[in-house]
Amino acid sequence: MNKDFNENKEKYVDSFSDKGLSDKLSNSSFSKSFLIKVHILWEVLKSPATPLTVKLGIIAVLGYFICPIDLIPDFIPVLGHSDDLALIVAELAYIASYITPEIERKVYSRFSQ
């Protein structure tokens, strides 16, 4: 894994950017509710007020979401994203105290247009 990461570092770094996340989300037909949840995680991750331990958990969940290798492959209709959704919902419950009204406004305004 370490060798793979070093050889493909730029690809991994690009995935963890606003553009990388947008590319992943635009390539599939996710519900608006799912998109909102992912964007809330992303905004909490970017917040300077979020502790490192919380950021590491978010990185793990978003990394699993972005990774093409899943417990349940994404190409399976309906079930394909259920493992991703379960992790995202669990992480949102865990980090609920770090979701500020400003983050919610920012994300919801992005989807109200």
MOPE-V926369 format. One record per residue. RES is the residue in three letters. PSI is psi in degrees with one decimal (NA if undefined). NEAR is the number of other ideal C-beta (glycine too) atoms within 10 Angstrom. Layout:
# MOPE-V926369
RES:PSI:NEAR ; RES:PSI:NEAR
This chain:
# MOPE-V926369
MET:-44.4:5 ; ASN:-42.6:6 ; LYS:-43.7:7 ; ASP:-43.7:9 ; PHE:-45.8:10 ; ASN:-38.6:9 ; GLU:-28.5:9 ; ASN:25.4:12 ; LYS:-45.4:10 ; GLU:-40.4:8 ; LYS:-43.8:10 ; TYR:-41.9:15 ; VAL:-41.2:10 ; ASP:-33.2:12 ; SER:-33.9:17 ; PHE:58.8:14 ; SER:167.7:10 ; ASP:-41.6:10 ; LYS:-43.0:9 ; GLY:-42.8:16 ; LEU:-42.9:19 ; SER:-40.1:12 ; ASP:-45.5:13 ; LYS:-43.8:17 ; LEU:-30.9:16 ; SER:-17.2:10 ; ASN:0.7:9 ; SER:166.7:12 ; SER:79.1:7 ; PHE:152.2:17 ; SER:159.7:10 ; LYS:-39.4:8 ; SER:-42.8:9 ; PHE:-45.1:17 ; LEU:-41.5:16 ; ILE:-44.7:16 ; LYS:-45.7:19 ; VAL:-42.3:22 ; HIS:-32.6:20 ; ILE:-45.0:22 ; LEU:-44.6:25 ; TRP:-42.9:19 ; GLU:-37.0:20 ; VAL:-39.8:22 ; LEU:-41.6:20 ; LYS:-15.1:12 ; SER:130.3:15 ; PRO:-17.7:4 ; ALA:-9.8:9 ; THR:126.5:18 ; PRO:154.9:10 ; LEU:-41.5:7 ; THR:-37.5:7 ; VAL:-42.0:18 ; LYS:-38.8:16 ; LEU:-39.7:11 ; GLY:-42.2:18 ; ILE:-41.9:23 ; ILE:-41.0:13 ; ALA:-44.5:12 ; VAL:-47.3:22 ; LEU:-33.7:23 ; GLY:-42.4:12 ; TYR:-40.9:16 ; PHE:-43.4:21 ; ILE:-34.0:17 ; CYS:133.4:13 ; PRO:-15.3:8 ; ILE:114.4:7 ; ASP:164.7:17 ; LEU:-44.9:10 ; ILE:113.0:13 ; PRO:139.4:12 ; ASP:-23.4:16 ; PHE:-9.0:9 ; ILE:120.3:11 ; PRO:141.5:6 ; VAL:-56.7:6 ; LEU:-21.4:10 ; GLY:-32.8:14 ; HIS:6.0:21 ; SER:-36.8:13 ; ASP:-39.6:16 ; ASP:-46.3:23 ; LEU:-41.9:16 ; ALA:-44.4:12 ; LEU:-41.1:19 ; ILE:-45.2:21 ; VAL:-41.7:13 ; ALA:-42.0:12 ; GLU:-39.5:22 ; LEU:-39.6:18 ; ALA:-39.6:8 ; TYR:-36.6:13 ; ILE:14.5:20 ; ALA:-36.3:9 ; SER:-13.0:7 ; TYR:-1.9:19 ; ILE:101.0:17 ; THR:161.0:14 ; PRO:-32.9:7 ; GLU:-42.6:10 ; ILE:-45.0:20 ; GLU:-45.1:13 ; ARG:-44.5:10 ; LYS:-47.0:13 ; VAL:-47.8:21 ; TYR:-32.6:12 ; SER:-30.5:9 ; ARG:-29.6:12 ; PHE:-1.0:11 ; SER:-3.8:6 ; GLN:NA:4
